[in-house]
Amino acid sequence: MYIYSFEKLEVWNDAKKFTKKIYEITRTFPDTEKFGLTSQIRRASISICSNIAEGSARKTDKDKAHYTTMSFSSAVEVLNQLIISKELGFLSDEQYQSCRSLIESITNKLNSLRSYQINK
């Protein structure tokens, strides 16, 4: 089976694992948030790894970097939603800190990837 270039990226694998974690955590969110915060945070987390994948198929390094930037923006969006979820009591301190650490790691790797793409 062919392995696409994005599947080899550590940051894509990290983002994919993070998305799974977000899905697990949001299962415990109130039913009243099903079409609100739960849906929004899930879509934003999926967007992190989806933009990495989509960007890898672009021809120019400038286009690739653009999608990496969008992935970074989605990660920051998820962080915002996690902060709100914590303040609403939907997340424990441990869940919040764990997710925040993962986002910091992912955004650092995205910054490195973007720098590589721009300076290639």
DRENKOL-896452 format. One line per field, with one value per residue (C-alpha): x, y, z; residue in three letters. Coordinates in steps of 0.05 Angstrom, whole numbers, plus 32768, in hexadecimal, padded with zeros to 4 digits. Layout:
! residues N
xx = c(X, ...) .
yy = c(Y, ...) .
zz = c(Z, ...) .
r = c(ALA, ...) .
//
This chain:
! residues 120
xx = c(8000, 801A, 802B, 801E, 8051, 8025, 801E, 8069, 8066, 806C, 8040, 8008, 800A, 800A, 7FCF, 7FA8, 7FB3, 7F9E, 7F5E, 7F4E, 7F5A, 7F2B, 7EF5, 7EFD, 7EFB, 7EBF, 7E96, 7E8D, 7E75, 7E2C, 7DF9, 7DE5, 7E29, 7E23, 7E18, 7E3F, 7E82, 7E89, 7E80, 7EAB, 7EE7, 7EE4, 7EE2, 7F1C, 7F46, 7F3A, 7F4E, 7F94, 7FA7, 7F7B, 7F9F, 7FE3, 7FCB, 7FAC, 7FE9, 8017, 7FF5, 8002, 8037, 805B, 807D, 8057, 8014, 802C, 8040, 7FFB, 7FD9, 800A, 7FF6, 7FAD, 7FBC, 7FDE, 7FA2, 7F74, 7FA0, 7F99, 7F4E, 7F4C, 7F74, 7F41, 7F08, 7F2C, 7F35, 7EEA, 7ED9, 7F04, 7EE4, 7E9F, 7EB3, 7EB2, 7EFC, 7F25, 7F66, 7F8B, 7F67, 7F72, 7FBC, 7FC7, 7FA5, 7FC9, 800C, 7FFB, 7FE6, 8027, 804E, 8026, 802A, 8076, 807C, 804F, 807A, 80B8, 8095, 807F, 80C5, 80E0, 80AC, 80BA, 8106, 810C) .
yy = c(8000, 8045, 8074, 80BD, 80F1, 810F, 80CB, 80CC, 810F, 810B, 8149, 812A, 80EA, 8115, 813E, 80FF, 80E2, 8125, 8124, 80DF, 80FA, 8135, 8105, 80DB, 8118, 8138, 80F9, 8110, 8156, 8166, 8150, 8199, 81A7, 8171, 81A3, 81DB, 81D5, 818A, 818F, 81CD, 81B2, 8170, 8192, 81C1, 8186, 815F, 819D, 819B, 8158, 8163, 81A3, 8181, 8149, 8179, 81A6, 816C, 8163, 81AB, 81B8, 81F5, 81FD, 823E, 8219, 81E3, 8218, 8238, 81F7, 81EE, 8233, 8221, 81E2, 820D, 823B, 8200, 81E9, 822E, 822B, 81E8, 8207, 823F, 820D, 81E3, 8221, 822F, 81E6, 81E7, 8227, 8208, 81CB, 819A, 8189, 8175, 8199, 815A, 8154, 819E, 819C, 815C, 817A, 81BC, 8198, 8172, 81B2, 81D4, 819A, 8198, 81E4, 81E2, 81AB, 81D1, 820F, 81E6, 81C7, 820B, 8227, 81EC, 81F5, 8240, 823B, 81FE) .
zz = c(8000, 7FED, 8026, 8017, 802D, 8063, 8085, 8091, 80B6, 8101, 8109, 80E0, 810B, 814A, 8130, 811E, 8164, 8181, 8159, 8175, 81BB, 81AE, 8197, 81D7, 8204, 81E2, 81EB, 8233, 8220, 822E, 81FA, 81F4, 81D5, 81A0, 8168, 8189, 81AB, 81A1, 8156, 8150, 8177, 8152, 810E, 8121, 813A, 80FA, 80D3, 80F1, 80D1, 8094, 8080, 8089, 805A, 8027, 8027, 8019, 7FD5, 7FBF, 7F8B, 7FA6, 7FE9, 7FF2, 7FEB, 801B, 804E, 8047, 805B, 8094, 80AC, 80A8, 80D1, 8105, 8107, 8113, 814D, 816D, 8161, 8187, 81C0, 81C5, 81C7, 81FC, 8228, 8222, 822F, 826E, 8287, 827B, 82A4, 826A, 8273, 82AF, 82BE, 82A9, 8266, 8258, 8269, 8240, 8203, 820A, 820D, 81CD, 81AA, 81BE, 81A1, 8161, 8156, 8161, 812C, 80FD, 8105, 80F4, 80B8, 809F, 80A6, 807E, 8048, 8041, 8043, 8016) .
r = c(MET, TYR, ILE, TYR, SER, PHE, GLU, LYS, LEU, GLU, VAL, TRP, ASN, ASP, ALA, LYS, LYS, PHE, THR, LYS, LYS, ILE, TYR, GLU, ILE, THR, ARG, THR, PHE, PRO, ASP, THR, GLU, LYS, PHE, GLY, LEU, THR, SER, GLN, ILE, ARG, ARG, ALA, SER, ILE, SER, ILE, CYS, SER, ASN, ILE, ALA, GLU, GLY, SER, ALA, ARG, LYS, THR, ASP, LYS, ASP, LYS, ALA, HIS, TYR, THR, THR, MET, SER, PHE, SER, SER, ALA, VAL, GLU, VAL, LEU, ASN, GLN, LEU, ILE, ILE, SER, LYS, GLU, LEU, GLY, PHE, LEU, SER, ASP, GLU, GLN, TYR, GLN, SER, CYS, ARG, SER, LEU, ILE, GLU, SER, ILE, THR, ASN, LYS, LEU, ASN, SER, LEU, ARG, SER, TYR, GLN, ILE, ASN, LYS) .
//
